[in-house]
Amino acid sequence: MRKILFILVLVLGIGGVSVAQTAQTQPSKEYVAALKKMIVVSGSDATFKLVIPQMFAMMKQQLPNVPAEFWSEAEKEMMKTLVDDLVEMLAPIYHKRLTLSDLQEITKFYESPVGKKMAAAQPAIATESMAVGQQWGMKIATKVQESLKAKGYL
């Protein structure tokens, strides 16, 4: 489960951050559409889609009596609405920090040659970053454990 949360946090951070503040109103349909476009052209949707099979693999392990057919069908259903569901949930968060104009400019970047290259690389970067994050976490835990032992706490 930590893997999935790490991936989601990493992916959600990919869109970038701006100091621009927007009004505290609900995002318009135009804003939501622009956010969806930005998420798709940035490759974030592909990274989100990597998480679903991992989540289902964990659920299958926890519920081994459930037929494989159910898992297959449920996973297909989740994939159909994944991007729209996430965009609806993320829109208020992005709306607090990025204007419609910001989203449009970010989208322009991702539609450029280098932006397309970045978008295509995002899923692999996220996957490899997750592995590095796990190694980093283990390294920190080892150092803390050594320090605890050296000070007599363990």
N, CA, C and O atoms as a GROMACS GRO file, in nm:
protein
  616
    1MET      N    1   0.082  -0.119   0.000
    1MET     CA    2   0.000   0.000   0.000
    1MET      C    3   0.087   0.126   0.000
    1MET      O    4   0.052   0.226  -0.062
    2ARG      N    5   0.201   0.120   0.069
    2ARG     CA    6   0.291   0.235   0.072
    2ARG      C    7   0.343   0.265  -0.068
    2ARG      O    8   0.360   0.381  -0.105
    3LYS      N    9   0.369   0.157  -0.147
    3LYS     CA   10   0.414   0.175  -0.284
    3LYS      C   11   0.313   0.257  -0.362
    3LYS      O   12   0.350   0.350  -0.434
    4ILE      N   13   0.189   0.223  -0.349
    4ILE     CA   14   0.083   0.289  -0.425
    4ILE      C   15   0.073   0.435  -0.383
    4ILE      O   16   0.060   0.523  -0.468
    5LEU      N   17   0.078   0.460  -0.254
    5LEU     CA   18   0.070   0.598  -0.206
    5LEU      C   19   0.191   0.678  -0.254
    5LEU      O   20   0.177   0.794  -0.293
    6PHE      N   21   0.309   0.616  -0.252
    6PHE     CA   22   0.428   0.685  -0.300
    6PHE      C   23   0.414   0.720  -0.447
    6PHE      O   24   0.447   0.831  -0.488
    7ILE      N   25   0.365   0.626  -0.527
    7ILE     CA   26   0.346   0.650  -0.670
    7ILE      C   27   0.248   0.765  -0.691
    7ILE      O   28   0.274   0.855  -0.771
    8LEU      N   29   0.136   0.762  -0.620
    8LEU     CA   30   0.036   0.868  -0.637
    8LEU      C   31   0.092   1.004  -0.599
    8LEU      O   32   0.068   1.103  -0.669
    9VAL      N   33   0.166   1.010  -0.488
    9VAL     CA   34   0.223   1.137  -0.445
    9VAL      C   35   0.324   1.186  -0.550
    9VAL      O   36   0.325   1.304  -0.584
   10LEU      N   37   0.407   1.096  -0.600
   10LEU     CA   38   0.504   1.131  -0.701
   10LEU      C   39   0.435   1.180  -0.828
   10LEU      O   40   0.473   1.284  -0.883
   11VAL      N   41   0.336   1.108  -0.873
   11VAL     CA   42   0.265   1.144  -0.995
   11VAL      C   43   0.194   1.278  -0.981
   11VAL      O   44   0.199   1.361  -1.071
   12LEU      N   45   0.129   1.298  -0.869
   12LEU     CA   46   0.055   1.422  -0.850
   12LEU      C   47   0.148   1.542  -0.845
   12LEU      O   48   0.107   1.654  -0.879
   13GLY      N   49   0.270   1.520  -0.804
   13GLY     CA   50   0.365   1.630  -0.800
   13GLY      C   51   0.424   1.665  -0.935
   13GLY      O   52   0.485   1.771  -0.951
   14ILE      N   53   0.406   1.579  -1.033
   14ILE     CA   54   0.465   1.598  -1.164
   14ILE      C   55   0.414   1.721  -1.236
   14ILE      O   56   0.488   1.786  -1.309
   15GLY      N   57   0.288   1.754  -1.216
   15GLY     CA   58   0.228   1.867  -1.287
   15GLY      C   59   0.295   2.001  -1.259
   15GLY      O   60   0.271   2.097  -1.333
   16GLY      N   61   0.376   2.011  -1.156
   16GLY     CA   62   0.442   2.136  -1.125
   16GLY      C   63   0.364   2.217  -1.024
   16GLY      O   64   0.249   2.188  -0.994
   17VAL      N   65   0.430   2.321  -0.970
   17VAL     CA   66   0.368   2.405  -0.870
   17VAL      C   67   0.385   2.550  -0.912
   17VAL      O   68   0.488   2.588  -0.968
   18SER      N   69   0.284   2.631  -0.886
   18SER     CA   70   0.288   2.774  -0.917
   18SER      C   71   0.244   2.849  -0.793
   18SER      O   72   0.165   2.799  -0.713
   19VAL      N   73   0.296   2.969  -0.777
   19VAL     CA   74   0.254   3.050  -0.663
   19VAL      C   75   0.125   3.123  -0.691
   19VAL      O   76   0.068   3.187  -0.602
   20ALA      N   77   0.077   3.115  -0.814
   20ALA     CA   78  -0.048   3.182  -0.849
   20ALA      C   79  -0.162   3.122  -0.770
   20ALA      O   80  -0.176   3.000  -0.761
   21GLN      N   81  -0.244   3.207  -0.711
   21GLN     CA   82  -0.359   3.162  -0.635
   21GLN      C   83  -0.485   3.190  -0.715
   21GLN      O   84  -0.493   3.292  -0.783
   22THR      N   85  -0.580   3.104  -0.707
   22THR     CA   86  -0.708   3.126  -0.773
   22THR      C   87  -0.813   3.148  -0.667
   22THR      O   88  -0.789   3.123  -0.549
   23ALA      N   89  -0.927   3.192  -0.708
   23ALA     CA   90  -1.037   3.213  -0.614
   23ALA      C   91  -1.078   3.080  -0.552
   23ALA      O   92  -1.051   2.974  -0.609
   24GLN      N   93  -1.141   3.084  -0.438
   24GLN     CA   94  -1.179   2.964  -0.367
   24GLN      C   95  -1.308   2.902  -0.422
   24GLN      O   96  -1.372   2.822  -0.353
   25THR      N   97  -1.346   2.938  -0.542
   25THR     CA   98  -1.467   2.883  -0.602
   25THR      C   99  -1.437   2.747  -0.663
   25THR      O  100  -1.321   2.709  -0.682
   26GLN      N  101  -1.542   2.676  -0.694
   26GLN     CA  102  -1.527   2.546  -0.759
   26GLN      C  103  -1.473   2.567  -0.901
   26GLN      O  104  -1.509   2.665  -0.967
   27PRO      N  105  -1.389   2.476  -0.947
   27PRO     CA  106  -1.336   2.488  -1.083
   27PRO      C  107  -1.449   2.478  -1.186
   27PRO      O  108  -1.542   2.399  -1.170
   28SER      N  109  -1.439   2.558  -1.290
   28SER     CA  110  -1.538   2.555  -1.398
   28SER      C  111  -1.518   2.429  -1.482
   28SER      O  112  -1.417   2.361  -1.471
   29LYS      N  113  -1.617   2.400  -1.566
   29LYS     CA  114  -1.605   2.286  -1.658
   29LYS      C  115  -1.485   2.307  -1.751
   29LYS      O  116  -1.416   2.211  -1.786
   30GLU      N  117  -1.463   2.432  -1.790
   30GLU     CA  118  -1.348   2.463  -1.877
   30GLU      C  119  -1.217   2.432  -1.805
   30GLU      O  120  -1.124   2.377  -1.866
   31TYR      N  121  -1.209   2.466  -1.676
   31TYR     CA  122  -1.090   2.439  -1.598
   31TYR      C  123  -1.067   2.288  -1.586
   31TYR      O  124  -0.955   2.240  -1.605
   32VAL      N  125  -1.172   2.215  -1.555
   32VAL     CA  126  -1.162   2.069  -1.540
   32VAL      C  127  -1.117   2.006  -1.672
   32VAL      O  128  -1.034   1.916  -1.672
   33ALA      N  129  -1.171   2.053  -1.784
   33ALA     CA  130  -1.131   2.001  -1.915
   33ALA      C  131  -0.984   2.032  -1.943
   33ALA      O  132  -0.912   1.948  -1.997
   34ALA      N  133  -0.940   2.152  -1.907
   34ALA     CA  134  -0.800   2.190  -1.927
   34ALA      C  135  -0.708   2.105  -1.840
   34ALA      O  136  -0.600   2.065  -1.883
   35LEU      N  137  -0.751   2.079  -1.716
   35LEU     CA  138  -0.672   1.994  -1.626
   35LEU      C  139  -0.661   1.854  -1.684
   35LEU      O  140  -0.552   1.795  -1.683
   36LYS      N  141  -0.771   1.799  -1.732
   36LYS     CA  142  -0.768   1.665  -1.790
   36LYS      C  143  -0.672   1.661  -1.908
   36LYS      O  144  -0.592   1.568  -1.921
   37LYS      N  145  -0.680   1.762  -1.993
   37LYS     CA  146  -0.589   1.766  -2.109
   37LYS      C  147  -0.444   1.770  -2.063
   37LYS      O  148  -0.360   1.698  -2.116
   38MET      N  149  -0.414   1.853  -1.964
   38MET     CA  150  -0.279   1.864  -1.913
   38MET      C  151  -0.231   1.731  -1.854
   38MET      O  152  -0.117   1.690  -1.876
   39ILE      N  153  -0.319   1.664  -1.781
   39ILE     CA  154  -0.283   1.535  -1.722
   39ILE      C  155  -0.256   1.431  -1.831
   39ILE      O  156  -0.163   1.351  -1.819
   40VAL      N  157  -0.335   1.433  -1.935
   40VAL     CA  158  -0.316   1.336  -2.044
   40VAL      C  159  -0.189   1.367  -2.123
   40VAL      O  160  -0.107   1.278  -2.146
   41VAL      N  161  -0.172   1.494  -2.165
   41VAL     CA  162  -0.054   1.525  -2.247
   41VAL      C  163   0.076   1.516  -2.167
   41VAL      O  164   0.183   1.497  -2.225
   42SER      N  165   0.067   1.530  -2.034
   42SER     CA  166   0.188   1.520  -1.951
   42SER      C  167   0.231   1.376  -1.926
   42SER      O  168   0.341   1.350  -1.877
   43GLY      N  169   0.143   1.281  -1.961
   43GLY     CA  170   0.175   1.140  -1.938
   43GLY      C  171   0.136   1.094  -1.799
   43GLY      O  172   0.155   0.977  -1.765
   44SER      N  173   0.081   1.183  -1.718
   44SER     CA  174   0.042   1.144  -1.583
   44SER      C  175  -0.067   1.038  -1.584
   44SER      O  176  -0.072   0.953  -1.495
   45ASP      N  177  -0.154   1.042  -1.684
   45ASP     CA  178  -0.260   0.940  -1.691
   45ASP      C  179  -0.199   0.802  -1.708
   45ASP      O  180  -0.249   0.705  -1.650
   46ALA      N  181  -0.094   0.791  -1.787
   46ALA     CA  182  -0.028   0.661  -1.806
   46ALA      C  183   0.035   0.613  -1.676
   46ALA      O  184   0.034   0.494  -1.646
   47THR      N  185   0.088   0.707  -1.599
   47THR     CA  186   0.147   0.670  -1.471
   47THR      C  187   0.039   0.626  -1.373
   47THR      O  188   0.057   0.530  -1.299
   48PHE      N  189  -0.074   0.698  -1.372
   48PHE     CA  190  -0.186   0.657  -1.288
   48PHE      C  191  -0.229   0.515  -1.323
   48PHE      O  192  -0.259   0.435  -1.235
   49LYS      N  193  -0.232   0.486  -1.452
   49LYS     CA  194  -0.278   0.355  -1.498
   49LYS      C  195  -0.185   0.242  -1.454
   49LYS      O  196  -0.226   0.126  -1.451
   50LEU      N  197  -0.060   0.274  -1.422
   50LEU     CA  198   0.032   0.173  -1.370
   50LEU      C  199  -0.007   0.128  -1.230
   50LEU      O  200   0.025   0.016  -1.188
   51VAL      N  201  -0.074   0.215  -1.158
   51VAL     CA  202  -0.109   0.187  -1.018
   51VAL      C  203  -0.221   0.084  -1.007
   51VAL      O  204  -0.222   0.002  -0.915
   52ILE      N  205  -0.317   0.090  -1.100
   52ILE     CA  206  -0.434   0.001  -1.091
   52ILE      C  207  -0.396  -0.146  -1.086
   52ILE      O  208  -0.442  -0.216  -0.996
   53PRO      N  209  -0.313  -0.198  -1.179
   53PRO     CA  210  -0.277  -0.340  -1.169
   53PRO      C  211  -0.208  -0.375  -1.037
   53PRO      O  212  -0.227  -0.485  -0.984
   54GLN      N  213  -0.128  -0.283  -0.985
   54GLN     CA  214  -0.061  -0.308  -0.856
   54GLN      C  215  -0.163  -0.317  -0.743
   54GLN      O  216  -0.152  -0.402  -0.655
   55MET      N  217  -0.262  -0.227  -0.747
   55MET     CA  218  -0.365  -0.231  -0.644
   55MET      C  219  -0.445  -0.361  -0.652
   55MET      O  220  -0.473  -0.424  -0.550
   56PHE      N  221  -0.480  -0.401  -0.772
   56PHE     CA  222  -0.556  -0.523  -0.789
   56PHE      C  223  -0.474  -0.646  -0.750
   56PHE      O  224  -0.529  -0.742  -0.696
   57ALA      N  225  -0.346  -0.644  -0.778
   57ALA     CA  226  -0.260  -0.757  -0.738
   57ALA      C  227  -0.261  -0.773  -0.586
   57ALA      O  228  -0.267  -0.886  -0.536
   58MET      N  229  -0.256  -0.662  -0.513
   58MET     CA  230  -0.259  -0.670  -0.366
   58MET      C  231  -0.395  -0.719  -0.318
   58MET      O  232  -0.403  -0.799  -0.225
   59MET      N  233  -0.504  -0.670  -0.382
   59MET     CA  234  -0.637  -0.714  -0.340
   59MET      C  235  -0.657  -0.864  -0.369
   59MET      O  236  -0.720  -0.935  -0.291
   60LYS      N  237  -0.603  -0.910  -0.481
   60LYS     CA  238  -0.614  -1.053  -0.515
   60LYS      C  239  -0.547  -1.140  -0.410
   60LYS      O  240  -0.597  -1.246  -0.373
   61GLN      N  241  -0.431  -1.092  -0.360
   61GLN     CA  242  -0.360  -1.167  -0.257
   61GLN      C  243  -0.441  -1.171  -0.128
   61GLN      O  244  -0.443  -1.273  -0.058
   62GLN      N  245  -0.508  -1.062  -0.097
   62GLN     CA  246  -0.585  -1.055   0.026
   62GLN      C  247  -0.716  -1.132   0.016
   62GLN      O  248  -0.769  -1.177   0.118
   63LEU      N  249  -0.768  -1.149  -0.105
   63LEU     CA  250  -0.894  -1.220  -0.126
   63LEU      C  251  -0.876  -1.330  -0.231
   63LEU      O  252  -0.931  -1.321  -0.341
   64PRO      N  253  -0.800  -1.434  -0.198
   64PRO     CA  254  -0.768  -1.538  -0.297
   64PRO      C  255  -0.890  -1.621  -0.341
   64PRO      O  256  -0.883  -1.690  -0.443
   65ASN      N  257  -0.998  -1.616  -0.267
   65ASN     CA  258  -1.116  -1.695  -0.303
   65ASN      C  259  -1.200  -1.630  -0.413
   65ASN      O  260  -1.288  -1.695  -0.470
   66VAL      N  261  -1.174  -1.504  -0.444
   66VAL     CA  262  -1.250  -1.433  -0.547
   66VAL      C  263  -1.200  -1.480  -0.684
   66VAL      O  264  -1.079  -1.482  -0.708
   67PRO      N  265  -1.292  -1.516  -0.773
   67PRO     CA  266  -1.251  -1.566  -0.906
   67PRO      C  267  -1.174  -1.461  -0.987
   67PRO      O  268  -1.200  -1.342  -0.977
   68ALA      N  269  -1.080  -1.508  -1.066
   68ALA     CA  270  -0.997  -1.422  -1.151
   68ALA      C  271  -1.083  -1.340  -1.246
   68ALA      O  272  -1.048  -1.226  -1.279
   69GLU      N  273  -1.193  -1.396  -1.290
   69GLU     CA  274  -1.283  -1.326  -1.382
   69GLU      C  275  -1.335  -1.195  -1.319
   69GLU      O  276  -1.344  -1.092  -1.386
   70PHE      N  277  -1.368  -1.201  -1.190
   70PHE     CA  278  -1.414  -1.080  -1.122
   70PHE      C  279  -1.307  -0.972  -1.125
   70PHE      O  280  -1.335  -0.857  -1.158
   71TRP      N  281  -1.183  -1.010  -1.090
   71TRP     CA  282  -1.074  -0.913  -1.084
   71TRP      C  283  -1.049  -0.852  -1.222
   71TRP      O  284  -1.029  -0.732  -1.234
   72SER      N  285  -1.051  -0.934  -1.322
   72SER     CA  286  -1.028  -0.886  -1.458
   72SER      C  287  -1.134  -0.784  -1.499
   72SER      O  288  -1.101  -0.678  -1.552
   73GLU      N  289  -1.260  -0.817  -1.474
   73GLU     CA  290  -1.370  -0.728  -1.510
   73GLU      C  291  -1.366  -0.599  -1.427
   73GLU      O  292  -1.388  -0.490  -1.480
   74ALA      N  293  -1.339  -0.611  -1.299
   74ALA     CA  294  -1.333  -0.493  -1.211
   74ALA      C  295  -1.219  -0.400  -1.253
   74ALA      O  296  -1.235  -0.278  -1.253
   75GLU      N  297  -1.107  -0.457  -1.288
   75GLU     CA  298  -0.993  -0.376  -1.330
   75GLU      C  299  -1.025  -0.301  -1.460
   75GLU      O  300  -0.991  -0.183  -1.473
   76LYS      N  301  -1.089  -0.367  -1.553
   76LYS     CA  302  -1.130  -0.302  -1.678
   76LYS      C  303  -1.224  -0.185  -1.649
   76LYS      O  304  -1.211  -0.078  -1.709
   77GLU      N  305  -1.318  -0.205  -1.559
   77GLU     CA  306  -1.413  -0.099  -1.523
   77GLU      C  307  -1.342   0.021  -1.460
   77GLU      O  308  -1.372   0.136  -1.493
   78MET      N  309  -1.247  -0.006  -1.371
   78MET     CA  310  -1.173   0.102  -1.306
   78MET      C  311  -1.093   0.182  -1.409
   78MET      O  312  -1.086   0.305  -1.401
   79MET      N  313  -1.033   0.113  -1.504
   79MET     CA  314  -0.952   0.178  -1.606
   79MET      C  315  -1.037   0.272  -1.693
   79MET      O  316  -0.987   0.374  -1.741
   80LYS      N  317  -1.163   0.238  -1.714
   80LYS     CA  318  -1.250   0.320  -1.800
   80LYS      C  319  -1.270   0.459  -1.743
   80LYS      O  320  -1.275   0.557  -1.819
   81THR      N  321  -1.282   0.470  -1.613
   81THR     CA  322  -1.316   0.599  -1.550
   81THR      C  323  -1.201   0.659  -1.470
   81THR      O  324  -1.217   0.764  -1.408
   82LEU      N  325  -1.088   0.594  -1.470
   82LEU     CA  326  -0.974   0.636  -1.388
   82LEU      C  327  -0.941   0.784  -1.405
   82LEU      O  328  -0.937   0.857  -1.306
   83VAL      N  329  -0.916   0.828  -1.527
   83VAL     CA  330  -0.873   0.965  -1.548
   83VAL      C  331  -0.983   1.064  -1.510
   83VAL      O  332  -0.956   1.162  -1.440
   84ASP      N  333  -1.105   1.040  -1.555
   84ASP     CA  334  -1.214   1.132  -1.522
   84ASP      C  335  -1.236   1.140  -1.371
   84ASP      O  336  -1.257   1.248  -1.317
   85ASP      N  337  -1.232   1.026  -1.304
   85ASP     CA  338  -1.251   1.025  -1.158
   85ASP      C  339  -1.141   1.104  -1.087
   85ASP      O  340  -1.169   1.185  -0.999
   86LEU      N  341  -1.017   1.080  -1.127
   86LEU     CA  342  -0.906   1.151  -1.063
   86LEU      C  343  -0.909   1.300  -1.093
   86LEU      O  344  -0.883   1.382  -1.005
   87VAL      N  345  -0.940   1.336  -1.217
   87VAL     CA  346  -0.946   1.478  -1.253
   87VAL      C  347  -1.050   1.549  -1.168
   87VAL      O  348  -1.025   1.659  -1.118
   88GLU      N  349  -1.165   1.489  -1.151
   88GLU     CA  350  -1.271   1.551  -1.069
   88GLU      C  351  -1.223   1.570  -0.925
   88GLU      O  352  -1.253   1.672  -0.862
   89MET      N  353  -1.150   1.473  -0.874
   89MET     CA  354  -1.103   1.482  -0.736
   89MET      C  355  -0.985   1.579  -0.722
   89MET      O  356  -0.971   1.645  -0.620
   90LEU      N  357  -0.901   1.587  -0.825
   90LEU     CA  358  -0.783   1.672  -0.820
   90LEU      C  359  -0.811   1.818  -0.856
   90LEU      O  360  -0.736   1.907  -0.816
   91ALA      N  361  -0.917   1.843  -0.931
   91ALA     CA  362  -0.944   1.977  -0.980
   91ALA      C  363  -0.944   2.084  -0.870
   91ALA      O  364  -0.882   2.188  -0.888
   92PRO      N  365  -1.011   2.062  -0.756
   92PRO     CA  366  -1.007   2.165  -0.651
   92PRO      C  367  -0.866   2.192  -0.598
   92PRO      O  368  -0.834   2.305  -0.561
   93ILE      N  369  -0.784   2.090  -0.594
   93ILE     CA  370  -0.647   2.105  -0.544
   93ILE      C  371  -0.565   2.190  -0.642
   93ILE      O  372  -0.497   2.284  -0.602
   94TYR      N  373  -0.572   2.154  -0.768
   94TYR     CA  374  -0.500   2.230  -0.870
   94TYR      C  375  -0.554   2.373  -0.877
   94TYR      O  376  -0.478   2.468  -0.894
   95HIS      N  377  -0.684   2.386  -0.865
   95HIS     CA  378  -0.750   2.516  -0.878
   95HIS      C  379  -0.702   2.614  -0.772
   95HIS      O  380  -0.699   2.735  -0.797
   96LYS      N  381  -0.666   2.566  -0.654
   96LYS     CA  382  -0.614   2.652  -0.549
   96LYS      C  383  -0.478   2.712  -0.586
   96LYS      O  384  -0.441   2.820  -0.538
   97ARG      N  385  -0.405   2.643  -0.671
   97ARG     CA  386  -0.266   2.680  -0.695
   97ARG      C  387  -0.233   2.721  -0.838
   97ARG      O  388  -0.135   2.792  -0.862
   98LEU      N  389  -0.315   2.678  -0.932
   98LEU     CA  390  -0.287   2.706  -1.073
   98LEU      C  391  -0.410   2.766  -1.141
   98LEU      O  392  -0.522   2.719  -1.121
   99THR      N  393  -0.388   2.867  -1.221
   99THR     CA  394  -0.498   2.927  -1.296
   99THR      C  395  -0.523   2.847  -1.423
   99THR      O  396  -0.443   2.760  -1.460
  100LEU      N  397  -0.633   2.876  -1.489
  100LEU     CA  398  -0.662   2.815  -1.618
  100LEU      C  399  -0.549   2.846  -1.716
  100LEU      O  400  -0.506   2.758  -1.791
  101SER      N  401  -0.501   2.968  -1.713
  101SER     CA  402  -0.390   3.008  -1.800
  101SER      C  403  -0.264   2.926  -1.770
  101SER      O  404  -0.192   2.886  -1.862
  102ASP      N  405  -0.237   2.901  -1.641
  102ASP     CA  406  -0.122   2.817  -1.603
  102ASP      C  407  -0.134   2.678  -1.665
  102ASP      O  408  -0.039   2.627  -1.723
  103LEU      N  409  -0.252   2.618  -1.652
  103LEU     CA  410  -0.274   2.484  -1.709
  103LEU      C  411  -0.251   2.485  -1.859
  103LEU      O  412  -0.190   2.394  -1.914
  104GLN      N  413  -0.300   2.589  -1.924
  104GLN     CA  414  -0.285   2.598  -2.070
  104GLN      C  415  -0.139   2.611  -2.110
  104GLN      O  416  -0.096   2.553  -2.209
  105GLU      N  417  -0.062   2.687  -2.033
  105GLU     CA  418   0.081   2.703  -2.062
  105GLU      C  419   0.157   2.572  -2.036
  105GLU      O  420   0.245   2.534  -2.113
  106ILE      N  421   0.122   2.504  -1.928
  106ILE     CA  422   0.185   2.375  -1.899
  106ILE      C  423   0.153   2.276  -2.011
  106ILE      O  424   0.240   2.200  -2.054
  107THR      N  425   0.030   2.278  -2.057
  107THR     CA  426  -0.011   2.190  -2.167
  107THR      C  427   0.069   2.222  -2.292
  107THR      O  428   0.110   2.131  -2.364
  108LYS      N  429   0.091   2.350  -2.320
  108LYS     CA  430   0.172   2.388  -2.437
  108LYS      C  431   0.311   2.327  -2.427
  108LYS      O  432   0.366   2.277  -2.525
  109PHE      N  433   0.368   2.332  -2.306
  109PHE     CA  434   0.499   2.271  -2.288
  109PHE      C  435   0.494   2.122  -2.323
  109PHE      O  436   0.578   2.073  -2.398
  110TYR      N  437   0.396   2.052  -2.268
  110TYR     CA  438   0.387   1.908  -2.293
  110TYR      C  439   0.353   1.874  -2.438
  110TYR      O  440   0.373   1.760  -2.481
  111GLU      N  441   0.302   1.970  -2.513
  111GLU     CA  442   0.275   1.948  -2.654
  111GLU      C  443   0.397   1.979  -2.740
  111GLU      O  444   0.397   1.951  -2.860
  112SER      N  445   0.502   2.038  -2.680
  112SER     CA  446   0.627   2.066  -2.752
  112SER      C  447   0.707   1.936  -2.764
  112SER      O  448   0.679   1.839  -2.694
  113PRO      N  449   0.807   1.933  -2.852
  113PRO     CA  450   0.889   1.810  -2.866
  113PRO      C  451   0.951   1.763  -2.734
  113PRO      O  452   0.945   1.644  -2.702
  114VAL      N  453   1.011   1.854  -2.657
  114VAL     CA  454   1.074   1.812  -2.532
  114VAL      C  455   0.967   1.773  -2.429
  114VAL      O  456   0.989   1.683  -2.348
  115GLY      N  457   0.854   1.841  -2.432
  115GLY     CA  458   0.744   1.805  -2.342
  115GLY      C  459   0.691   1.666  -2.373
  115GLY      O  460   0.662   1.589  -2.281
  116LYS      N  461   0.679   1.634  -2.502
  116LYS     CA  462   0.635   1.500  -2.542
  116LYS      C  463   0.734   1.394  -2.496
  116LYS      O  464   0.696   1.285  -2.453
  117LYS      N  465   0.863   1.428  -2.506
  117LYS     CA  466   0.966   1.335  -2.460
  117LYS      C  467   0.953   1.311  -2.310
  117LYS      O  468   0.964   1.198  -2.262
  118MET      N  469   0.930   1.421  -2.236
  118MET     CA  470   0.912   1.409  -2.091
  118MET      C  471   0.789   1.326  -2.058
  118MET      O  472   0.794   1.238  -1.971
  119ALA      N  473   0.678   1.353  -2.127
  119ALA     CA  474   0.554   1.279  -2.102
  119ALA      C  475   0.573   1.131  -2.128
  119ALA      O  476   0.526   1.047  -2.052
  120ALA      N  477   0.642   1.098  -2.237
  120ALA     CA  478   0.664   0.956  -2.270
  120ALA      C  479   0.753   0.888  -2.166
  120ALA      O  480   0.738   0.768  -2.140
  121ALA      N  481   0.843   0.964  -2.107
  121ALA     CA  482   0.935   0.907  -2.007
  121ALA      C  483   0.874   0.896  -1.868
  121ALA      O  484   0.924   0.821  -1.784
  122GLN      N  485   0.766   0.971  -1.841
  122GLN     CA  486   0.709   0.979  -1.706
  122GLN      C  487   0.679   0.845  -1.641
  122GLN      O  488   0.720   0.823  -1.527
  123PRO      N  489   0.609   0.753  -1.708
  123PRO     CA  490   0.580   0.626  -1.639
  123PRO      C  491   0.705   0.551  -1.596
  123PRO      O  492   0.711   0.497  -1.485
  124ALA      N  493   0.805   0.547  -1.683
  124ALA     CA  494   0.930   0.477  -1.647
  124ALA      C  495   1.002   0.550  -1.535
  124ALA      O  496   1.056   0.487  -1.444
  125ILE      N  497   1.003   0.683  -1.542
  125ILE     CA  498   1.067   0.762  -1.436
  125ILE      C  499   0.997   0.736  -1.302
  125ILE      O  500   1.063   0.718  -1.200
  126ALA      N  501   0.865   0.733  -1.303
  126ALA     CA  502   0.789   0.708  -1.179
  126ALA      C  503   0.820   0.570  -1.123
  126ALA      O  504   0.841   0.554  -1.003
  127THR      N  505   0.823   0.471  -1.211
  127THR     CA  506   0.851   0.334  -1.166
  127THR      C  507   0.991   0.323  -1.108
  127THR      O  508   1.009   0.267  -0.999
  128GLU      N  509   1.089   0.376  -1.179
  128GLU     CA  510   1.227   0.369  -1.130
  128GLU      C  511   1.247   0.455  -1.006
  128GLU      O  512   1.322   0.418  -0.916
  129SER      N  513   1.180   0.570  -0.999
  129SER     CA  514   1.189   0.657  -0.882
  129SER      C  515   1.134   0.588  -0.758
  129SER      O  516   1.186   0.606  -0.648
  130MET      N  517   1.029   0.510  -0.777
  130MET     CA  518   0.972   0.438  -0.665
  130MET      C  519   1.075   0.341  -0.607
  130MET      O  520   1.090   0.331  -0.485
  131ALA      N  521   1.146   0.271  -0.693
  131ALA     CA  522   1.249   0.177  -0.646
  131ALA      C  523   1.360   0.253  -0.573
  131ALA      O  524   1.407   0.208  -0.468
  132VAL      N  525   1.402   0.366  -0.628
  132VAL     CA  526   1.505   0.448  -0.562
  132VAL      C  527   1.454   0.499  -0.428
  132VAL      O  528   1.528   0.501  -0.329
  133GLY      N  529   1.328   0.541  -0.424
  133GLY     CA  530   1.268   0.587  -0.299
  133GLY      C  531   1.269   0.479  -0.191
  133GLY      O  532   1.294   0.507  -0.074
  134GLN      N  533   1.242   0.356  -0.232
  134GLN     CA  534   1.245   0.245  -0.136
  134GLN      C  535   1.388   0.223  -0.085
  134GLN      O  536   1.408   0.201   0.034
  135GLN      N  537   1.486   0.228  -0.176
  135GLN     CA  538   1.626   0.210  -0.136
  135GLN      C  539   1.669   0.322  -0.041
  135GLN      O  540   1.737   0.298   0.058
  136TRP      N  541   1.627   0.444  -0.074
  136TRP     CA  542   1.659   0.560   0.010
  136TRP      C  543   1.599   0.543   0.148
  136TRP      O  544   1.665   0.569   0.249
  137GLY      N  545   1.474   0.500   0.154
  137GLY     CA  546   1.407   0.478   0.281
  137GLY      C  547   1.478   0.372   0.365
  137GLY      O  548   1.493   0.388   0.486
  138MET      N  549   1.522   0.264   0.301
  138MET     CA  550   1.595   0.159   0.373
  138MET      C  551   1.729   0.211   0.423
  138MET      O  552   1.773   0.176   0.533
  139LYS      N  553   1.794   0.295   0.342
  139LYS     CA  554   1.922   0.352   0.382
  139LYS      C  555   1.905   0.440   0.505
  139LYS      O  556   1.985   0.433   0.599
  140ILE      N  557   1.802   0.523   0.506
  140ILE     CA  558   1.774   0.610   0.621
  140ILE      C  559   1.742   0.525   0.744
  140ILE      O  560   1.792   0.552   0.853
  141ALA      N  561   1.658   0.423   0.726
  141ALA     CA  562   1.621   0.336   0.839
  141ALA      C  563   1.744   0.269   0.898
  141ALA      O  564   1.756   0.257   1.020
  142THR      N  565   1.836   0.224   0.812
  142THR     CA  566   1.959   0.159   0.859
  142THR      C  567   2.043   0.258   0.938
  142THR      O  568   2.095   0.224   1.044
  143LYS      N  569   2.058   0.380   0.887
  143LYS     CA  570   2.138   0.481   0.959
  143LYS      C  571   2.077   0.514   1.095
  143LYS      O  572   2.148   0.528   1.194
  144VAL      N  573   1.945   0.528   1.099
  144VAL     CA  574   1.878   0.560   1.225
  144VAL      C  575   1.894   0.443   1.322
  144VAL      O  576   1.919   0.464   1.441
  145GLN      N  577   1.880   0.322   1.272
  145GLN     CA  578   1.895   0.205   1.358
  145GLN      C  579   2.037   0.198   1.414
  145GLN      O  580   2.056   0.168   1.532
  146GLU      N  581   2.138   0.225   1.330
  146GLU     CA  582   2.277   0.225   1.376
  146GLU      C  583   2.298   0.333   1.484
  146GLU      O  584   2.366   0.310   1.583
  147SER      N  585   2.239   0.449   1.462
  147SER     CA  586   2.251   0.557   1.560
  147SER      C  587   2.183   0.520   1.692
  147SER      O  588   2.235   0.549   1.800
  148LEU      N  589   2.066   0.457   1.682
  148LEU     CA  590   1.996   0.413   1.802
  148LEU      C  591   2.079   0.311   1.881
  148LEU      O  592   2.086   0.315   2.003
  149LYS      N  593   2.142   0.218   1.807
  149LYS     CA  594   2.227   0.118   1.871
  149LYS      C  595   2.348   0.185   1.937
  149LYS      O  596   2.383   0.152   2.050
  150ALA      N  597   2.410   0.279   1.865
  150ALA     CA  598   2.530   0.347   1.916
  150ALA      C  599   2.499   0.425   2.045
  150ALA      O  600   2.586   0.440   2.131
  151LYS      N  601   2.380   0.475   2.056
  151LYS     CA  602   2.341   0.553   2.174
  151LYS      C  603   2.276   0.467   2.283
  151LYS      O  604   2.234   0.518   2.387
  152GLY      N  605   2.267   0.334   2.256
  152GLY     CA  606   2.218   0.243   2.357
  152GLY      C  607   2.066   0.231   2.366
  152GLY      O  608   2.014   0.177   2.463
  153TYR      N  609   1.995   0.281   2.267
  153TYR     CA  610   1.848   0.271   2.269
  153TYR      C  611   1.798   0.136   2.218
  153TYR      O  612   1.682   0.100   2.240
  154LEU      N  613   1.882   0.065   2.151
  154LEU     CA  614   1.842  -0.069   2.101
  154LEU      C  615   1.936  -0.174   2.154
  154LEU      O  616   1.920  -0.292   2.124
   0.00000   0.00000   0.00000
